[in-house]
């Protein structure tokens, strides 16, 4: 999801990863209650972007630290809201509700979830290996992982539809959308001129000849809110990748590739999409080819 910019909220997907690592670390050190507490955080971090994707003002309020998260469970909770809109289906909604209920017991200190449980019966427990508690954590972890995979897929599809529509609409007027912070307005902008864009000659069976791509150029944007860079094709194209390099020092009509080349690889099959630059390690070849607008 990170490589494909398939996340709606970068913060939530990274926090989910950190909390999962934290849960594993705590369980490995016999802190089973605390390890299970992290699983409830994980459910929230994966579930909330589905709501934010459907309710952008709430996401904007969350980014401004001005949003009170509603309850997930209950007749007016987020689970039921998304179920009524058919964003999630009933069996999955029931699983999320049940798991969140079970995890709440650890948050609210149910007696049997404590490290020092049954002390009123004269039992003594501490931070130590406990097969029953370890097994309980394992079962909850597996259920959490399975549910989260399904929730992530829902959010991925939500964002993919929004991103595709916005990307094309904005690209046609020379603008773009930042995947990281969703900024649409404030960017620095450069152009990669068409004279640096080439493709393999379709008539060359050996694949050693390149030809200039007429009328194709790219825009590169730097988001002034978060610093993220985005490269977008300025014209529609069916090409999956484009070879870019400077022809300034080559003889006229030369078909020899410069050793300093960049391959731009398209991210999706949408008419306008993000392109990824593949360059030799440790080199930035594409920047000298750009013209600031």
C-alpha positions in Angstrom: 0.0 0.0 0.0 2.9 2.4 0.7 4.6 1.7 -2.6 1.4 2.1 -4.6 0.2 5.2 -2.6 -2.8 3.1 -1.8 -3.3 4.6 1.6 -5.9 7.2 2.3 -4.2 8.4 5.5 -0.4 7.9 5.6 -0.3 8.6 9.4 -2.9 5.8 10.1 -1.2 3.2 8.0 2.2 3.9 9.6 0.8 4.0 13.1 -0.9 0.6 12.4 2.5 -0.8 11.5 4.1 0.6 14.6 1.4 -0.6 17.0 1.6 -4.1 15.5 5.3 -4.2 16.2 4.7 -2.9 19.7 2.1 -5.6 20.3 4.6 -8.3 19.2 7.3 -6.8 21.4 5.1 -6.6 24.5 3.8 -10.2 24.1 7.4 -11.5 23.7 8.1 -9.9 27.1 5.0 -11.4 28.7 3.0 -8.2 28.9 -0.1 -9.9 27.4 -2.7 -7.3 28.6 -0.7 -4.4 27.2 0.0 -6.4 24.0 -3.8 -6.9 23.5 -4.5 -3.2 24.2 -2.5 -2.4 21.1 -4.8 -4.5 19.0 -7.7 -2.2 19.7 -5.6 0.7 18.5 -4.9 -1.2 15.3 -8.6 -1.8 14.6 -9.3 1.9 15.1 -6.3 2.9 12.9 -7.5 0.7 10.0 -11.2 1.4 10.4 -11.2 5.2 10.8 -9.7 6.0 7.3 -12.8 4.2 5.8 -15.0 6.7 7.6 -12.7 9.6 6.7 -12.7 8.6 3.0 -16.5 8.8 3.1 -16.6 12.0 5.2 -13.7 14.3 4.1 -14.7 17.2 6.5 -14.1 14.8 9.4 -10.7 14.0 8.1 -9.8 17.7 7.7 -11.0 18.3 11.3 -8.9 15.3 12.5 -5.8 16.7 10.8 -6.5 20.0 12.6 -6.8 18.2 15.9 -10.4 19.3 16.1 -12.3 16.0 15.8 -13.8 13.9 18.5 -13.9 10.3 17.3 -17.4 8.8 17.6 -17.9 5.4 19.1 -17.3 2.5 16.7 -20.0 0.3 18.3 -23.7 1.0 19.1 -26.8 1.9 17.0 -25.2 5.3 16.0 -21.6 4.1 15.9 -19.3 4.2 12.9 -19.8 0.5 12.2 -23.5 0.9 11.7 -23.1 4.1 9.7 -20.9 2.4 7.2 -23.1 -0.7 7.1 -26.1 1.4 6.3 -24.2 3.0 3.4 -23.1 -0.5 2.1 -19.5 0.5 2.5 -18.9 -2.6 4.6 -21.0 -5.7 4.5 -22.9 -7.3 7.5 -20.7 -10.3 8.3 -17.6 -8.1 8.4 -19.4 -5.4 10.5 -20.4 -8.1 13.0 -16.8 -9.4 13.2 -15.4 -5.9 13.8 -18.1 -5.2 16.4 -17.4 -8.5 18.3 -13.6 -8.1 18.2 -13.8 -4.5 19.4 -16.1 -5.6 22.3 -13.6 -8.3 23.3 -10.7 -5.9 23.2 -12.6 -3.3 25.3 -12.4 -5.8 28.2 -8.6 -5.3 28.3 -9.0 -1.5 28.1 -11.5 -1.3 30.9 -9.6 -3.7 33.2 -11.8 -6.8 33.3 -10.4 -8.9 36.2 -9.4 -11.9 34.1 -7.3 -9.7 31.7 -5.0 -8.3 34.4 -1.4 -9.5 34.9 -2.2 -9.8 38.6 -5.5 -11.6 38.2 -7.2 -13.8 40.9 -5.1 -12.2 43.6 -8.4 -12.1 45.7 -8.3 -15.9 45.5 -4.9 -16.1 46.9 -3.1 -16.7 43.6 0.1 -14.9 42.7 0.9 -13.9 39.2 3.5 -11.5 37.7 5.2 -10.7 34.4 5.9 -14.2 33.4 5.0 -16.7 30.6 1.4 -17.7 30.8 0.2 -20.2 28.2 -3.5 -19.4 28.6 -3.0 -15.6 28.2 -0.5 -16.1 25.4 -3.0 -18.3 23.5 -5.7 -15.8 24.0 -3.5 -13.0 22.6 -2.6 -15.2 19.6 -6.2 -15.8 18.8 -7.1 -12.1 19.1 -4.1 -11.2 17.0 -5.1 -13.6 14.2 -8.6 -12.3 14.2 -7.4 -8.7 14.2 -5.0 -9.4 11.2 -7.7 -11.1 9.2 -10.2 -8.3 9.8 -7.7 -5.6 9.1 -6.7 -7.1 5.7 -10.3 -6.9 4.6 -10.8 -3.4 5.9 -7.6 -2.2 4.2 -8.9 -3.6 0.9 -12.1 -1.6 1.3 -10.2 1.6 2.0 -7.8 0.9 -0.9 -10.7 0.6 -3.3 -12.4 3.7 -1.9 -9.2 5.8 -2.3 -8.5 4.3 -5.7 -11.8 5.6 -7.1 -11.4 9.1 -5.6 -7.7 9.4 -6.6 -8.3 8.3 -10.2 -11.2 10.8 -10.7 -9.4 13.7 -9.0 -6.1 13.0 -10.8 -7.6 13.1 -14.2 -9.7 16.2 -13.5 -6.8 18.1 -12.1 -4.2 16.9 -14.6 -6.3 18.3 -17.5 -5.9 21.8 -16.1 -2.2 21.4 -15.1 -2.7 20.6 -11.4 -2.5 17.5 -9.2 -3.4 15.9 -5.9 -0.8 15.1 -3.2 -1.3 11.6 -2.0 0.2 12.3 1.4 -1.7 15.3 2.6 -4.4 15.7 -0.1 -3.3 19.2 -1.0 -4.6 20.3 -4.4 -3.6 24.0 -4.4 -0.1 24.9 -3.3 2.8 23.3 -5.3 6.0 24.2 -7.0 5.9 22.9 -10.6 8.4 21.8 -13.2 8.1 20.4 -16.7 10.0 17.5 -18.3 10.0 18.6 -21.9 9.1 16.1 -24.7 12.5 16.4 -26.3 13.9 14.2 -23.5 11.2 11.5 -23.8 11.8 8.3 -25.8 10.4 4.8 -26.3 11.7 1.6 -27.8 11.1 1.5 -31.5 8.2 -0.9 -32.1 9.7 -2.0 -35.5 13.0 -3.0 -34.0 12.8 -6.7 -33.1 16.1 -6.6 -31.2 14.9 -3.8 -28.9 18.0 -1.7 -29.3 16.6 1.4 -31.1 14.8 4.2 -29.4 12.5 6.8 -30.9 11.4 10.2 -29.8 7.9 10.4 -28.3 6.1 13.3 -30.0 3.9 15.5 -27.9 4.5 13.8 -24.6 5.8 15.6 -21.6 5.5 15.4 -17.8 4.9 17.7 -14.9 6.7 17.3 -11.6 5.1 18.8 -8.5 6.4 19.5 -5.0 3.7 19.8 -2.4 4.4 23.0 -0.4 2.5 21.5 2.6 4.3 18.2 3.1 7.2 18.2 0.6 6.0 15.2 -1.3 7.0 15.0 -5.0 4.6 13.8 -7.7 5.2 13.2 -11.4 2.2 13.2 -13.7 1.9 12.8 -17.5 0.8 16.1 -19.1 -0.8 14.3 -22.0 -2.7 11.1 -22.3 -0.6 8.1 -23.4 -0.9 4.4 -23.7 2.8 3.8 -22.9 3.7 1.9 -19.7 7.2 3.4 -19.5 9.2 6.2 -21.0 13.0 6.5 -21.3 14.3 9.9 -20.4 17.8 11.3 -20.9 19.5 14.4 -22.1 20.3 14.7 -25.8 22.2 17.9 -25.5 25.6 16.3 -25.9 24.7 13.6 -28.4 25.1 13.8 -32.2 22.0 14.8 -34.1 19.8 11.7 -34.8 21.8 9.5 -32.5 20.0 6.4 -31.2 22.6 5.5 -28.6 21.4 5.5 -25.0 23.2 7.8 -22.7 24.5 6.0 -19.6 22.6 8.5 -17.5 19.0 7.5 -18.2 15.8 7.5 -16.2 12.9 5.1 -16.8 9.5 6.6 -15.9 7.1 3.8 -15.0 3.3 4.5 -14.9 1.5 3.8 -11.6 -1.9 2.8 -13.0 -3.7 2.4 -16.3 -5.7 5.6 -15.8 -5.3 8.2 -18.6 -3.5 10.5 -16.1 -1.6 8.9 -13.2 1.5 9.2 -11.1 4.7 8.0 -12.7 7.7 6.6 -10.8 11.3 7.4 -11.7 13.7 4.5 -11.8 17.3 5.8 -11.8 20.8 4.4 -11.1 21.4 4.1 -7.4 22.8 7.3 -5.9 22.1 9.5 -8.9 19.4 12.1 -9.6 19.2 12.3 -13.3 15.8 13.6 -13.8 16.2 16.9 -11.9 18.6 18.5 -14.4 16.1 17.8 -17.2 13.3 19.7 -15.5 12.3 23.3 -16.4 10.6 25.2 -13.6 7.3 26.8 -14.4 
